[in-house]
Amino acid sequence: MLQSLVEMLNYPFIVRALIVGGLVALCAALLGVSLVLKRYSMIGDGLSHVGFGALSVAMVMNIAPMAVAVPVVLISAFLMLRLSQNSKINSDSLIALIATVSLALGVFITSLSSGLNADVNSYMFGSIFAISDSDVTLSIILSVIVLALFIFFYNKLFAVTFDENFARATGTRAGVYNMLLALLVAITIVIGMRIMGTMLISGLIVFPALSAMRISKSFRSVVICSAIISVICFIAGICLSYLAGAPAGASIVIVNAVAFVLCIGIGKIKS
């Protein structure tokens, strides 16, 4: 098995997958902590469905998928955040409605044109080993931007995550930083869809944060622990996918689920 894992690194497409996926996993884990603590974890799932709808429409119209998905998901992130704060409808219910309609719209439009072809399926279920050089470059650039903005505005994001009312009282423009969080999540969702697929990308956001919260207490330690767990689980998932011949996205989520169970056990032992 060890020899197989070493041989795995001889394939350029796997090396590309490890680099891009590792960066996306890191971004998702960092943002996931804030989303889970603010009870916005469903936004990730909702945005991935919106992204799939946008990608499906773009493919039918022969437009560059990412050129359509990025602005649509960004706008949807702002709208979801605004509506979840101001709407009389429960935020989870509202996001579920938007997500379901977006996914249904994407499938409906695609089925009327060329059917669910390989490209659409790759966005629905992920195709990390088939990403092109242009996708790699774009994903790396966007991931670095997300990481840089998260680190630069870390203190502000921490403030609005833990006590938004207190942050507002101290002069922090909570609305602006909530929008920044939504922006970073939207970018991560778009670049992560190619890797994990619409159906599984939210697992990359939620699982590492929940696992870290079982064994760490402070915000900083949870963020660091979440990042470490996410990257390790991603690499382990890729290895499992290669050895078992299974889909990468599903393998990564399964490894994250196992890590979550282990973290629950470790947390009980520590307490």
Secondary structure, DSSP 8 states (H G I E B T S, - for coil): -HHHHHHHTT-HHHHHHHHHHHHHHHHHHHHHHHHHHTT-HHHHHHHHHHHHHHHHHHHHTT--HHHHHHHHHHHHHHHHHHHHHH-SS-HHHHHHHHHHHHHHHHHHHHHHHT-S-HHHHHHHH--GGG--HHHHHHHHHHHHHHHHHHHHTHHHHHHHHH-HHHHHHTT--HHHHHHHHHHHHHHHHHHHHHHH-TTTHHHHHHHHHHHHHHH--SHHHHHHHHHHHHHHHHHHHHHHHHHHT--HHHHHHHHHHHHHHHHHHHHHHH-
